[in-house]
Each structure stands twice: as C-alpha cells, then as structure tokens.
Amino acid sequence: MGKGLSLWFSISSILILTAASVSISYNLWLALLLGLLCILNIGWGFILKARLRRRAEARAQRSS
C-alpha cells in the first residue's frame, strides 16, 4: 500500500475516533456507531492492503 493511502486510512481513523470521543457526552448511540465505523475503516484498510499485496505478488510471478 502506498504512503498516501496509508496516510488516508490513519488520518480518517483518527478523525472518526475523535468524533466518537466527543459524541460520548452527547449521544451514546452515535458514539457506538462512530466506533463501529472506525473499526470498519481500519478493517477495510487491512483488506485493501492484502489485495494490493496479492496482486503485486501475482504480477511478480508472471514476470518471472
């Protein structure tokens, strides 16, 4: 995964967790929803990283 995409996932996760921490005072359900959204965002980053790695490995095998 490139540096830009890694930066995007890290910053977006931090922003979502910050919003969740602020929303704890106002609405618990919103905080739980934002927490779940952050977990999904992190998971999507790992899934994308694995797919890109597999694609790069497949290309390397074909060119060998």
Kinemage of the C-alpha trace (Angstrom):
@kinemage 1
@onewidth
@group {chain A} dominant
@subgroup {mainchain}
@vectorlist {calphas} color= white
{ca met a 1} P 0.000 0.000 0.000
{ca gly a 2} L 1.321 3.401 -0.882
{ca lys a 3} L 2.195 6.068 1.635
{ca gly a 4} L -0.684 8.290 0.588
{ca leu a 5} L -3.273 5.573 1.051
{ca ser a 6} L -1.792 4.587 4.404
{ca leu a 7} L -1.892 8.206 5.491
{ca trp a 8} L -5.530 8.464 4.414
{ca phe a 9} L -6.575 5.439 6.488
{ca ser a 10} L -4.658 6.590 9.556
{ca ile a 11} L -5.974 10.159 9.478
{ca ser a 12} L -9.549 9.118 8.734
{ca ser a 13} L -9.486 6.623 11.621
{ca ile a 14} L -8.128 9.257 13.997
{ca leu a 15} L -10.821 11.733 12.934
{ca ile a 16} L -13.586 9.157 13.365
{ca leu a 17} L -12.301 8.184 16.823
{ca thr a 18} L -12.051 11.871 17.776
{ca ala a 19} L -15.651 12.390 16.703
{ca ala a 20} L -16.665 9.310 18.693
{ca ser a 21} L -14.925 10.578 21.810
{ca val a 22} L -16.630 13.958 21.524
{ca ser a 23} L -20.031 12.382 20.883
{ca ile a 24} L -19.836 10.240 24.043
{ca ser a 25} L -21.018 13.263 26.027
{ca tyr a 26} L -23.974 13.887 23.745
{ca asn a 27} L -25.262 10.606 22.373
{ca leu a 28} L -24.057 7.127 23.289
{ca trp a 29} L -25.579 5.505 20.190
{ca leu a 30} L -23.773 7.926 17.918
{ca ala a 31} L -20.518 7.203 19.733
{ca leu a 32} L -21.044 3.447 19.285
{ca leu a 33} L -21.879 3.931 15.615
{ca leu a 34} L -18.740 6.007 15.066
{ca gly a 35} L -16.666 3.416 16.926
{ca leu a 36} L -18.031 0.695 14.661
{ca leu a 37} L -17.360 2.873 11.628
{ca cys a 38} L -13.754 3.293 12.743
{ca ile a 39} L -13.300 -0.457 13.151
{ca leu a 40} L -14.754 -0.995 9.674
{ca asn a 41} L -12.447 1.691 8.259
{ca ile a 42} L -9.380 0.035 9.788
{ca gly a 43} L -10.538 -3.382 8.550
{ca trp a 44} L -11.093 -2.022 5.056
{ca gly a 45} L -7.527 -0.700 5.106
{ca phe a 46} L -6.141 -4.134 6.007
{ca ile a 47} L -8.294 -5.816 3.340
{ca leu a 48} L -7.128 -3.356 0.698
{ca lys a 49} L -3.507 -3.817 1.739
{ca ala a 50} L -3.795 -7.608 1.424
{ca arg a 51} L -5.455 -7.362 -2.001
{ca leu a 52} L -2.788 -5.000 -3.311
{ca arg a 53} L -0.026 -7.237 -1.943
{ca arg a 54} L -1.548 -10.338 -3.566
{ca arg a 55} L -1.925 -8.521 -6.870
{ca ala a 56} L 1.719 -7.399 -6.760
{ca glu a 57} L 2.870 -10.950 -5.944
{ca ala a 58} L 0.840 -12.350 -8.849
{ca arg a 59} L 2.418 -9.817 -11.215
{ca ala a 60} L 5.878 -10.703 -9.953
{ca gln a 61} L 5.252 -14.424 -10.536
{ca arg a 62} L 4.008 -13.831 -14.084
{ca ser a 63} L 7.035 -11.754 -14.991
{ca ser a 64} L 9.488 -14.329 -13.582
